[in-house]
Amino acid sequence: MDGDRDTDSRRPDDRDMADDLAAMRRYARALARDVQDADDVVQDALLRAIERQETFRPERSRRHWLLAIVHNVFISGTRRKAAEMRRNDRFAETLVEQADAPQEHHVRLGEIVRGFAALPDHHRTALHLTAVEGFSYQECATLLDVPVGTVMSRVARARAALRRARDEGAAAPPLRLVGGYDDESA
């Protein structure tokens, strides 16, 4: 009577772990609201669980332990991103403060620096190495240990993001002087 046999040939522990993994994915997706970010959270949580497996107590629920790790990984990542945004803002302010430019150029430079700081790390790195440090695409690829095409793509995407930010800023109304005179009214 093969029909009476359990069709799932996995061991009970394997089925339990598959169920735990599915629960981890569901919870991470609910927290992150993005499939790729959630998958990263689950991957980091699994790595942390393996590294800290001695903290698991068998008398407690493994699923609860794993979901707590997912939660902590997500919260840590959120805090890390917030701290990075604060660093990017401070970085932009520092560069703008060091610039010796007329007021309108000072404002534009601030927009460029904020756009540069907001780029994803891998785009910002490739653009900095090629545009600021003057490395060739090949030198940059060697330094980052990635293919040349990847460097070219990252630089192109970084430039496109900066162009989009510039174009969005151009759509804003021009600044008006409050008090004082501009050339037309003098």
C-alpha positions in Angstrom: 0.0 0.0 0.0 2.2 2.7 -1.3 -0.7 5.2 -1.1 -0.7 5.0 2.7 2.9 6.0 3.0 3.9 9.6 3.6 4.7 11.1 0.3 7.3 13.4 1.8 10.4 11.3 2.0 12.3 13.9 4.2 13.0 13.2 7.8 10.8 15.0 10.4 13.7 17.3 11.4 14.2 18.2 7.7 10.5 19.1 7.3 10.6 21.1 10.5 13.7 23.1 9.3 12.0 23.7 5.9 9.0 25.0 7.8 11.2 27.2 10.0 13.0 28.6 6.9 9.6 29.4 5.3 8.5 31.2 8.5 11.8 33.1 8.5 11.2 34.2 4.9 7.7 35.3 5.6 8.7 37.3 8.6 11.6 38.9 6.9 9.4 39.9 4.0 6.9 41.4 6.4 9.6 43.4 8.0 11.6 44.5 4.9 8.7 44.8 2.5 11.1 43.9 -0.3 11.9 40.4 -1.5 15.6 40.9 -2.1 16.2 42.7 1.2 14.2 40.0 3.0 16.3 37.3 1.4 19.5 39.1 2.6 18.0 39.3 6.1 17.3 35.6 6.1 20.7 34.8 4.8 22.4 36.9 7.5 20.1 35.4 10.1 21.0 31.9 9.1 24.7 32.7 9.2 24.2 34.2 12.7 22.3 31.2 13.8 25.0 28.9 12.7 27.7 31.0 14.3 25.8 31.2 17.6 24.2 27.7 17.6 25.5 27.1 21.1 23.0 29.8 22.4 20.1 27.7 21.3 18.4 25.9 24.1 16.6 22.7 23.0 13.8 23.0 25.5 12.7 26.2 23.7 11.2 26.6 20.2 13.7 26.6 17.4 11.3 28.7 15.3 11.0 31.4 18.0 14.8 31.5 18.3 15.3 31.8 14.5 12.6 34.5 14.2 14.2 36.5 17.0 17.4 36.3 15.1 15.6 37.5 11.9 14.1 40.4 13.9 17.5 41.4 15.4 19.3 41.2 12.0 16.6 43.4 10.4 16.7 46.0 13.3 20.5 46.1 13.1 20.4 46.6 9.4 17.9 49.4 9.7 20.0 51.1 12.3 23.1 50.7 10.2 21.4 52.3 7.2 20.2 55.2 9.3 23.7 55.7 10.6 25.1 55.6 7.0 22.6 58.2 5.9 23.7 60.5 8.8 27.3 59.9 7.8 26.5 60.7 4.2 24.8 63.9 5.2 27.7 65.0 7.4 30.1 64.0 4.6 28.2 66.2 2.2 28.1 69.1 4.6 31.8 68.9 5.2 32.7 68.9 1.6 30.4 71.9 0.9 31.8 73.8 3.9 35.3 73.3 2.5 34.4 74.5 -0.9 35.3 78.1 -1.7 32.7 79.0 -4.3 30.2 81.7 -4.9 26.8 81.1 -3.3 25.0 79.6 -6.3 27.9 77.3 -7.0 28.0 76.4 -3.3 24.4 75.3 -3.4 24.9 73.3 -6.6 28.0 71.7 -5.2 26.0 70.7 -2.1 23.4 69.0 -4.4 26.1 67.1 -6.2 27.8 66.0 -3.0 24.6 64.9 -1.5 23.8 62.9 -4.7 27.2 61.4 -4.6 26.9 60.4 -1.0 23.5 58.9 -1.6 24.8 56.5 -4.3 25.0 52.8 -3.4 28.5 52.0 -2.1 29.6 50.0 -5.1 28.5 52.8 -7.5 30.1 55.5 -5.4 33.3 53.5 -5.1 33.6 52.9 -8.9 32.8 56.6 -9.7 35.3 57.9 -7.1 38.1 55.6 -8.3 37.6 56.5 -12.0 36.5 60.2 -11.9 38.3 61.5 -8.8 41.4 59.2 -8.5 41.8 58.9 -12.2 42.1 55.1 -12.4 41.3 53.5 -15.7 38.4 51.0 -15.8 40.9 48.2 -15.9 42.8 49.5 -12.9 39.6 50.0 -11.0 38.4 46.5 -11.9 41.7 45.0 -10.7 41.5 47.0 -7.4 37.9 45.9 -6.8 38.4 42.4 -8.1 35.4 42.6 -10.5 35.2 42.4 -14.3 35.9 45.6 -16.3 32.3 45.5 -17.6 31.0 45.6 -14.0 33.1 48.8 -13.4 31.8 50.4 -16.6 28.2 49.5 -15.6 28.6 50.9 -12.1 30.2 54.1 -13.3 27.4 54.6 -15.9 24.7 54.0 -13.4 26.3 56.4 -10.9 26.5 59.1 -13.5 22.9 58.4 -14.6 21.8 58.8 -11.0 23.6 62.0 -10.6 22.1 63.3 -13.9 18.6 62.4 -12.7 19.2 64.2 -9.4 20.4 67.3 -11.4 17.4 67.2 -13.7 15.0 66.8 -10.8 16.7 69.8 -9.2 16.4 71.8 -12.4 12.6 71.4 -12.4 12.5 73.3 -9.1 11.7 77.0 -9.3 14.7 79.2 -9.1 15.7 80.7 -5.8 14.5 84.2 -5.1 16.3 86.8 -3.1 14.4 87.9 0.0 15.4 91.5 0.7 18.2 93.1 -1.3 18.1 93.5 -5.0 18.7 91.4 -8.1 20.0 92.8 -11.4 16.6 93.3 -13.0 15.1 95.4 -10.3 18.1 97.7 -9.7 
